[in-house]
């Protein structure tokens, strides 16, 4: 699969509004106008309002609606919840989980660990272009619990320390 053909299977949701202009190459034959309107209605987004007037949350919802209108195989998400208030972040995570249930692959870059916990099956950490970690969410959780247990078992811990940990 080359260039434009490869891009037909991706939906892009980015923090940067200019990304869509640079990426280009979407195919009209994959476009489903009715799907776009269903998503716009679901998100209560106004039809006909210029995008530059949208809030950050409205723009992110619009990007989801637009990307899903192509029936993509994969969604590429660049910091999709950065800057959202906690209520909208929770709603947006639910939307992404519903999209996952449609068997659409999601590749997401984020610095918000709670988002990864709720969405990711696999987690990769890339630093300076180098892959530092690639594991399943479950194996990371198991290792974290084991590390915590080892810390408690190998160190002398007072009741005061345990109570402080519990409050955190």
C-alpha positions, 0 to 999 in steps of 0.5 A: 500500500502506497501514499494516498492508498495507505492514508485512506485507512487512517483517521487523524485527530490532532492537537494541531489544526494545520495537520489536516492540511499537510496530511491530505490525500483522503478519498471521496469514495470512502466518505459517508456524509450521513455518518458525519451528520450522525456524529455531529448530531450526537455531539450537538455540534452546529452545522454551518458554523465556521471551525475557527469559532469552535472551542477546543472541545468542539473542534476535537469532537468535529475531528472525531466526526470527520475522521469517523465519516471515512470509516477508518481502520485506524485512528491516530490521536495526538494528545486528544485530551490535553487541555480538557476539563475533567468532565469533558475528558471523561466523556471523550474517553467514553467516545474513544472506548466506543470507537474501540468496540467497533474494532477500529485500531487506535494509536494515541500519543499522550502524557496523561497516564489516566487516559492510557489506563482507560484506553490502551491495550499496549503501551509504548514509551518513546524517548528521543526517537528510541523505543524504551518500553513496549508492554501490555497494560496488564503486565505493567500493572502487575509489575507495579504491584509486585514492585510495591509489594517488594518495597513493603516486604524488604523495608521496615514499614511503620503503621504510620507509613501504611496509613499515609500510603492509604490516604494517597 
